[in-house]
Amino acid sequence: MQKRIALLYDFDYTLSKGFMQQFGLMQDLGFDDINEYFKECERLSLDSQMDMCLSSMCGVLEMAKNKGKIVTKEYLKQFGKDIEYFNGVTEWFEKINKIGENFGFEIEHYVISSGLKEIIEGSIISKYLKRIYANFFAYKNDVAFWPSQVVNYTSKTQYIFRVRKNVLDDLASLDKVNAKMKEDEVLSFKNIIYLGDSQTDIPSFKVVKNSGGLSICVYEEDSEESKKTAQKCFIEGRCTYFAPADYSEGSDLYSLISDYIVNLCNQDK
C-alpha cells in the first residue's frame, strides 16, 4: 500500500465563496456582476459553438484588449490574492497534513478546476497544492495570446488518473497517463478523495466513488439551491456523501475526511 493519500478539489464554490474571476478580474475588465461578465464571454463566441472554457478564456483576452489591458501571468496572478474562502480553508491543509504525518502518510493536495490556473497560482493556498490543473494561456513575449490547456467537466477525469499514476506533467502527451501499469505501481482509488460542488463534478464524482474512493459534494450552508444540488448528487448515487463547505476543525466535513484518513492509515498497520 502506497503511503500517500490524494485530496482532489474543484475550486469555485468548493474552496472559494464564488467564482475566482469575481474577486478582482471582472471588475478590472469593467463588470460589476459575475453574470454580466460570463454573458459577455458567451456573446464573444456565441456563433462558434465553442466550449464554455474556451469561450471564457477568449472572452478575457478580447475584453482585456477592449479595456487596454495587457494579459500577462502576473496580471492574472494578482487577482488570486483577494479570493474569499469557506470557513477553515486556509488552515485546512496544514491540519490534514498533520493527521497523515502522524501515521507516516503523505497527504497530497491537487486542484482540478475549470477556472484560470494563473489566478489560483496567485492565491494564498497555492503553496499547499502539489499541482494545479486548470485552464491556462499560451504566452508569446510574456503576453497571453491563446488558450493553452482547457479543463472542462469531462476532461477533469484525466487528472484523476494522472494523480493515481503519478504522471503529473507532460500534459500534451497521453502516452504515460494511458500506459498500462501494475496495480502496485499506482495509487489505490481508496486513497483518493474528491471534493466538488456541482453537476460539472459528476463525472469525477462517479469515477472516484465507483472505483472505491471517497467523493463528497459540498454546498453553501446559506444557499438552499446549493444544498438541493448536493442532495440530488447524493440521492442519484453520484457521490458518496454531501456536506456543508465548512473546513474548520469539528465541522461535519472535517470529521468525515479526518476519520476516513485515520481509518485508511490504520489499515496499513
Buried (B, 14 or more C-beta within 10 A) or exposed (E): EBEBBBBBBBBBBBBBBBBBBBBBBBBBBBBEEBEEBBBBBBEBBEEEEBBBBBBBBBBBBBBBEEEEBEBBBEBBBBBBEEBEBBBBBBEBBEBBBEBBEEBEBEBBBBBBBBBBBBBBBBBEBBEBBBBBBBBBBEBEEEEBEEBBBBBBBEBBBBBBBBBBBBBBEEBEEEEBBEEEEEEEEBBBBBBBBBBBBBBBBBBBBBBBBEBEBBBBBBBBBEEEEBBEBBEBBBEEEBBBBBBBBBBBEEBEBBEBBBEBBBEBBEEEE
